[in-house]
Amino acid sequence: MTKEQLQEVKTMNLNELVQSVEQWSIDKGLDQAESSKQFLKVSEEFGEVAAALARGDKEALKDAIGDEIVTLIILGQQNDLTIEECLNTAYSEIRNRKGKTINGVFVKEEDL
C-alpha cells in the first residue's frame, strides 16, 4: 500500500471504513457467498491474532485484528446483520454486567 493510500484509509472514520469493506465485499461477490466459508476466514484470522500475540509483533497484531474485523463485517453482511447492530447487542448485554477481573480476565458474577 502506498503512503497516499494509507493516508486515505487513516482519514476515514469507522462508518466509512465499514461501508468500504461492505462495498468491497459486494464487488468481490462475497456478500452472497456461503457464510460457513466466511467463518473459516474468521477462524483463520483469529489464528493470526494469536500468532502475532505469541511473537509480540505489534504491527502483525494490528493487521490481524483489522483482518478479523473485515471478516466479521462480511459474515454479518452475509446474514443481513450489520456490525453496528451486532456490537450494540453485545454491548447491551455487558454494559451493566458485574463481575471481577482475575489474572487479567473478566469473569462475570454468575460464573464466580
C-alpha contacts under 8 A as a table, 3 or more apart, distances in Angstrom:
res1	aa1	res2	aa2	distance
1	M	5	Q	6.07
1	M	6	L	6.38
2	T	5	Q	5.17
2	T	6	L	6.19
3	K	6	L	5.04
3	K	7	Q	6.04
4	E	7	Q	5.09
4	E	8	E	6.20
5	Q	8	E	5.07
5	Q	9	V	6.35
6	L	9	V	5.17
6	L	10	K	6.16
7	Q	10	K	4.97
7	Q	11	T	6.34
8	E	11	T	5.41
8	E	12	M	6.76
9	V	12	M	5.36
9	V	17	L	7.75
10	K	13	N	7.92
12	M	16	E	5.75
12	M	17	L	6.14
13	N	16	E	5.32
13	N	17	L	6.21
14	L	17	L	5.04
14	L	18	V	6.16
15	N	18	V	5.17
15	N	19	Q	6.18
16	E	19	Q	5.10
16	E	20	S	6.06
17	L	20	S	4.99
17	L	21	V	6.18
18	V	21	V	5.12
18	V	22	E	6.16
18	V	73	I	7.26
19	Q	22	E	5.05
19	Q	23	Q	6.11
20	S	23	Q	5.08
20	S	24	W	6.04
21	V	24	W	4.99
21	V	25	S	6.10
21	V	70	V	6.64
21	V	73	I	7.45
21	V	74	I	7.67
22	E	25	S	5.00
22	E	26	I	6.28
22	E	31	D	7.74
22	E	73	I	7.21
22	E	74	I	6.63
22	E	77	Q	7.26
23	Q	26	I	4.98
23	Q	27	D	6.09
24	W	27	D	5.01
24	W	28	K	6.23
25	S	28	K	5.17
25	S	29	G	6.06
25	S	30	L	4.96
25	S	31	D	5.53
25	S	74	I	6.67
26	I	29	G	4.96
26	I	30	L	6.01
26	I	31	D	5.31
26	I	32	Q	7.82
27	D	30	L	7.75
28	K	31	D	7.89
29	G	32	Q	5.86
29	G	33	A	6.76
30	L	33	A	4.93
30	L	74	I	7.33
30	L	78	Q	7.77
31	D	74	I	6.50
31	D	77	Q	6.11
31	D	78	Q	5.06
32	Q	78	Q	6.13
33	A	37	K	7.62
33	A	38	Q	7.71
33	A	78	Q	7.07
34	E	37	K	5.63
34	E	38	Q	6.82
34	E	78	Q	7.59
35	S	38	Q	4.80
35	S	39	F	6.17
35	S	75	L	5.98
35	S	78	Q	6.12
35	S	79	N	7.44
36	S	39	F	5.05
36	S	40	L	6.65
37	K	40	L	5.20
37	K	41	K	6.89
38	Q	41	K	5.08
38	Q	42	V	6.41
38	Q	71	T	6.93
38	Q	74	I	7.52
38	Q	75	L	5.98
39	F	42	V	4.79
39	F	43	S	6.15
39	F	71	T	7.77
39	F	75	L	6.85
40	L	43	S	5.04
40	L	44	E	6.14
41	K	44	E	4.92
41	K	45	E	6.19
41	K	71	T	6.47
42	V	45	E	5.30
42	V	46	F	6.15
42	V	68	E	5.96
42	V	71	T	5.35
42	V	72	L	6.48
43	S	46	F	4.90
43	S	47	G	6.40
44	E	47	G	5.25
44	E	48	E	6.61
45	E	48	E	4.90
45	E	49	V	6.41
45	E	64	A	6.11
45	E	65	I	7.74
45	E	67	D	6.33
45	E	68	E	5.30
45	E	71	T	7.95
46	F	49	V	5.17
46	F	50	A	6.53
46	F	64	A	7.55
46	F	68	E	6.42
47	G	50	A	5.06
47	G	51	A	6.19
48	E	51	A	4.95
48	E	52	A	6.11
48	E	61	L	7.71
48	E	64	A	5.71
49	V	52	A	5.22
49	V	53	L	6.26
49	V	60	A	7.83
49	V	61	L	5.68
49	V	64	A	5.16
49	V	65	I	6.26
50	A	53	L	5.15
50	A	54	A	6.10
51	A	54	A	5.02
51	A	55	R	6.21
52	A	55	R	5.16
52	A	56	G	5.92
52	A	57	D	5.12
52	A	58	K	6.98
52	A	60	A	5.54
52	A	61	L	4.98
52	A	64	A	7.62
53	L	56	G	4.96
53	L	57	D	6.44
53	L	58	K	7.64
53	L	61	L	6.59
54	A	57	D	7.87
57	D	60	A	5.40
57	D	61	L	6.11
58	K	61	L	4.85
58	K	62	K	6.12
59	E	62	K	5.13
59	E	63	D	6.36
60	A	63	D	5.10
60	A	64	A	5.99
61	L	64	A	4.99
61	L	65	I	6.01
62	K	65	I	5.35
62	K	66	G	6.20
63	D	66	G	5.11
63	D	67	D	6.09
64	A	67	D	4.98
64	A	68	E	6.04
65	I	68	E	4.96
65	I	69	I	6.26
66	G	69	I	5.13
66	G	70	V	6.27
67	D	70	V	5.00
67	D	71	T	6.25
68	E	71	T	5.23
68	E	72	L	6.24
69	I	72	L	5.06
69	I	73	I	6.10
70	V	73	I	5.15
70	V	74	I	6.36
71	T	74	I	5.20
71	T	75	L	6.13
72	L	75	L	4.91
72	L	76	G	6.11
72	L	83	I	7.54
73	I	76	G	5.23
73	I	77	Q	6.13
73	I	82	T	7.03
73	I	83	I	5.63
74	I	77	Q	4.84
74	I	78	Q	6.11
75	L	78	Q	5.19
75	L	79	N	6.57
76	G	79	N	5.15
76	G	80	D	6.19
76	G	81	L	4.63
76	G	82	T	5.69
76	G	83	I	6.38
77	Q	80	D	5.07
77	Q	81	L	5.43
77	Q	82	T	6.14
78	Q	81	L	7.49
81	L	85	E	6.80
81	L	86	C	7.01
82	T	85	E	5.35
82	T	86	C	6.36
83	I	86	C	5.12
83	I	87	L	6.02
84	E	87	L	5.16
84	E	88	N	5.96
85	E	88	N	4.93
85	E	89	T	6.08
86	C	89	T	5.19
86	C	90	A	6.32
87	L	90	A	5.09
87	L	91	Y	5.98
88	N	91	Y	5.10
88	N	92	S	5.97
89	T	92	S	5.19
89	T	93	E	6.53
90	A	93	E	5.23
90	A	94	I	6.45
91	Y	94	I	5.10
91	Y	95	R	5.57
92	S	95	R	5.65
92	S	96	N	7.91
93	E	96	N	7.30
93	E	97	R	7.18
94	I	97	R	4.90
97	R	108	K	6.77
97	R	109	E	7.66
98	K	108	K	5.92
98	K	109	E	5.43
99	G	106	F	6.82
99	G	107	V	5.55
99	G	108	K	4.21
99	G	109	E	4.07
99	G	110	E	7.76
99	G	112	L	7.55
100	K	106	F	5.65
100	K	107	V	5.43
100	K	108	K	6.57
100	K	109	E	6.95
101	T	104	G	5.79
101	T	105	V	5.19
101	T	106	F	4.14
101	T	107	V	5.99
102	I	105	V	5.24
102	I	106	F	6.25
102	I	107	V	6.95
107	V	111	D	6.37
107	V	112	L	6.66
108	K	111	D	5.51
108	K	112	L	6.73
109	E	112	L	5.33
